[in-house]
Amino acid sequence: MRTAIVIAIVGLAGTAAAQKPEPGKAPTIAGEAHGGTARDRVVVSGGAEAATFGGANRSYVEGRFDEAIKRYEALVSAGVVHEDLYYNLGNAYFRAGRIGPAIYNFERALRIDPGMDDARFNMEVAREAVAERVVDRLKGAETEAWWVRMATFFSVSQLTIGLLALDALFFALLIAVRFIHTGFLRTALMASASFVLVALLGTFVLLNRHVHVLEEVYQGIVVADQVVMREDADNRSAEKGTPLHPGVRVSLRGRDAGWLRIRLANGMEGWVPESAIGQL
């Protein structure tokens, strides 16, 4: 068993999701609002990894965030992939004041489970914390296209299940129509089959676009407190635009000796040190 630290304020008088931290005050995170309560799920089956995860959770609850980060990262390095591991790691980074890695790990959790409301809420809290301290923003760097929001509204697994269900329903309706030659029921079945076909094609398009987003559109998150794009993979080359802040989503376009060529949502491209980007 494993314990996932819950830090989003969910269900407190039904208003937590709308609340924002007061200026100069650290955001409240929901597990702490309940005295550090936790939820039980399975991340690792047992042995040393389970002990490491349990120890990381205890370190987090006791406020030893750097130690918790070290233990969670050890699990990531060991190949453990789970939305709650990334979620807890994001929480620990946030409490340690490292907003970039926090947003990166919330994004990793949401890649696995787009319906993870706690991770989404905490990521928005972290982004608000960045927005409060960033003065100069690169215009259009964070603009997300409407089709990206639509394509990623549902997870790949949800779209796949929906596609299979609609496919089965469509062919079941066609078989029924084949055995009913006349009458209102046949007409109703044919109309239903038409609607299901439209839904089937729409679901296929959404699934195709979601996979495209995962593989091509956003492949990394800026984790550095500040990084400037450059013309070439060299610290001596000319700078491009204003510094990028933590949490900016980027597309990876190339790699060269410790540098990554990235592309922003506004189409601007440049080189940054590889360590400045968390790769999804």
PEKA-V696663 format. One record per backbone hydrogen bond with DSSP energy under -0.5 kcal/mol. CO is the residue of the C=O (numbers start at 0). NH is the residue of the N-H. If there is no record, write none. Layout:
BEGIN
co:CO nh:NH
co:CO nh:NH
END
This chain:
BEGIN
co:1 nh:40
co:2 nh:4
co:3 nh:38
co:4 nh:6
co:5 nh:30
co:6 nh:29
co:7 nh:9
co:10 nh:12
co:11 nh:14
co:11 nh:15
co:14 nh:17
co:14 nh:18
co:15 nh:18
co:21 nh:24
co:28 nh:31
co:28 nh:32
co:29 nh:33
co:30 nh:33
co:30 nh:35
co:30 nh:36
co:31 nh:34
co:36 nh:5
co:38 nh:3
co:40 nh:1
co:40 nh:42
co:45 nh:48
co:45 nh:49
co:46 nh:50
co:47 nh:51
co:48 nh:52
co:49 nh:53
co:50 nh:54
co:51 nh:55
co:52 nh:56
co:53 nh:57
co:54 nh:58
co:55 nh:59
co:56 nh:60
co:57 nh:61
co:58 nh:63
co:59 nh:62
co:62 nh:64
co:63 nh:67
co:64 nh:68
co:65 nh:69
co:66 nh:70
co:67 nh:71
co:68 nh:72
co:69 nh:73
co:70 nh:74
co:71 nh:75
co:72 nh:76
co:73 nh:77
co:74 nh:79
co:75 nh:78
co:79 nh:81
co:81 nh:85
co:82 nh:86
co:83 nh:87
co:84 nh:88
co:85 nh:89
co:86 nh:90
co:87 nh:91
co:88 nh:92
co:89 nh:93
co:90 nh:94
co:91 nh:95
co:92 nh:97
co:93 nh:96
co:96 nh:98
co:97 nh:101
co:98 nh:102
co:99 nh:103
co:100 nh:104
co:101 nh:105
co:102 nh:106
co:103 nh:107
co:104 nh:108
co:105 nh:109
co:106 nh:110
co:107 nh:111
co:108 nh:112
co:112 nh:115
co:114 nh:116
co:115 nh:119
co:116 nh:120
co:117 nh:121
co:118 nh:122
co:119 nh:123
co:120 nh:124
co:121 nh:125
co:122 nh:126
co:123 nh:127
co:124 nh:128
co:125 nh:129
co:126 nh:130
co:127 nh:131
co:128 nh:132
co:129 nh:132
co:129 nh:133
co:132 nh:134
co:134 nh:136
co:136 nh:138
co:137 nh:140
co:139 nh:142
co:140 nh:264
co:142 nh:144
co:144 nh:147
co:144 nh:148
co:145 nh:149
co:146 nh:150
co:147 nh:151
co:149 nh:152
co:154 nh:158
co:155 nh:159
co:156 nh:160
co:157 nh:161
co:158 nh:162
co:159 nh:163
co:160 nh:164
co:161 nh:165
co:162 nh:166
co:163 nh:167
co:164 nh:168
co:165 nh:169
co:166 nh:170
co:167 nh:171
co:168 nh:172
co:169 nh:173
co:170 nh:174
co:171 nh:175
co:172 nh:176
co:173 nh:177
co:174 nh:178
co:175 nh:178
co:175 nh:179
co:176 nh:179
co:178 nh:180
co:182 nh:186
co:183 nh:187
co:184 nh:188
co:185 nh:189
co:186 nh:190
co:187 nh:191
co:188 nh:192
co:189 nh:193
co:190 nh:194
co:191 nh:195
co:192 nh:196
co:193 nh:197
co:194 nh:198
co:195 nh:199
co:196 nh:200
co:197 nh:201
co:198 nh:202
co:199 nh:203
co:200 nh:204
co:201 nh:205
co:202 nh:206
co:203 nh:207
co:204 nh:208
co:205 nh:209
co:206 nh:210
co:207 nh:211
co:208 nh:212
co:209 nh:213
co:210 nh:214
co:211 nh:215
co:211 nh:216
co:212 nh:217
co:216 nh:218
co:218 nh:279
co:219 nh:249
co:220 nh:277
co:221 nh:246
co:226 nh:243
co:228 nh:239
co:229 nh:270
co:231 nh:233
co:233 nh:236
co:237 nh:230
co:239 nh:228
co:243 nh:226
co:244 nh:247
co:247 nh:221
co:249 nh:218
co:249 nh:219
co:250 nh:262
co:253 nh:260
co:255 nh:258
co:257 nh:273
co:258 nh:255
co:259 nh:261
co:259 nh:271
co:260 nh:252
co:260 nh:253
co:261 nh:269
co:262 nh:250
co:263 nh:266
co:267 nh:263
co:269 nh:261
co:270 nh:229
co:271 nh:259
co:272 nh:275
co:273 nh:276
co:275 nh:222
co:275 nh:223
co:276 nh:278
co:277 nh:220
END
